[in-house]
Amino acid sequence: MERKLIYAKQMAESIGHRRLGSSGLKISVIGFGTWLNFSTNEDQRPLISKAMDEGVCHFDTADMYGALPGWSEILLGKSLEGITRSSYVLSTKVHARVGKWPNDAGLSRKHIMESCDKSLTRLNTDYIDVYYCHRFDPDTPLHETVDALATLKNQGKILYAGISMWPAEAIGEFSRLAKEAKLQVVANQVQYNVLQRPDEDVLAVCRDEGIGLIAYSPLAQGLLSGKYREDNTNTNDLRGNIPYRNKWLKRITDDRSKVEALQVFFQLCDQYEVQYVDAAISWVLAQPNVACALCGFSSDEQLLNVLSYDPYELPGELLNALNLLNTVNPVSHA
């Protein structure tokens, strides 16, 4: 840990930026997510300021994150207040149920248009850089969804469109319709880590369509950091040990094949003397078409721990071994 704290600033200054898909939009290779860490009403501004000092300029949220719909958007908006808008890239999402009425969910024109306006208000911004369709909606024609997003783009409310965890065939058709509407689909946010990987057909269609990958949960709910190992006795206050908050982690720990793969991951890192977080972050950023590893930070220590990764310290033999690590493709939703 001492090495990480000493060298974090030096490493973070070179964390770098990548183009998102085939667009001209550049984002930091480490992104700041708000899925589970923005669930209380704590002041997150100091942590966000620290992240930006360290080179992070991509912030991601969704209308359904937090204790109540819109909670994380409000908190993120307050945390970014007063910061030059051009200095960061902001993304949020639409699809999840946020109310009791029939049109309070999905990707209909009505829900998209109404949800975008509400998100803009909560985020206290004039525009959203990347507006994600959080899941595929089989009840709404794709052309209707594309038309709504194109309208928002023409109104200046969104700059780019994205999708998250869609099936490959829907991604291809969505991209075709978007091109006809002069709408850029630049990102697919997918669960991507050593233990959980997208389907190959999803990776292929995103590559072919110029859609970049945003890898969320790159540390597999913290499992890849080693903090839940049996020899770590300081785990009582960790989220994974809170019954009502650990259902995503249990999708891994209840799967024997993933638990076995996790143990092999630790053994390989120990063998090559690479710290677990370094290996996990470096691995996902080494995967083709990945623009950003999206992490959830709740403390300065977690932030510096991730930002201290050095991709050049990952031996090629370890990278190849992790590529071949036996995993099972997930069915998971964030």
Secondary structure, 3 states (H helix, E strand, C coil): CHHHHHHHHHHHCCCCEEECCCCCCEEECEEEECCCCCCCCCCCHHHHHHHHHCCCCEEECCCCCCCCCCHHHHHHHHHHCCCCHHHCEEEEEECCCCCCCCCCCCCCHHHHHHHHHHHHHHHCCCCEEEEEECCCCCCCCHHHHHHHHHHHHHCCCEEEEEEECCCHHHHHHHHHHHHHCCCCEEEEEEECCCCCCCCHHHHHHHHHHCCEEEEECCCCCCHHHCCCCCCCCCCCCCHHHCHHHCHHHHHHHCCHHHHHHHHHHHHHHHHHCCCHHHHHHHHHHCCCCEEEEEEECCCHHHHHHHHCCCHHHCCHHHHHHHHCCCCCCCCCCC
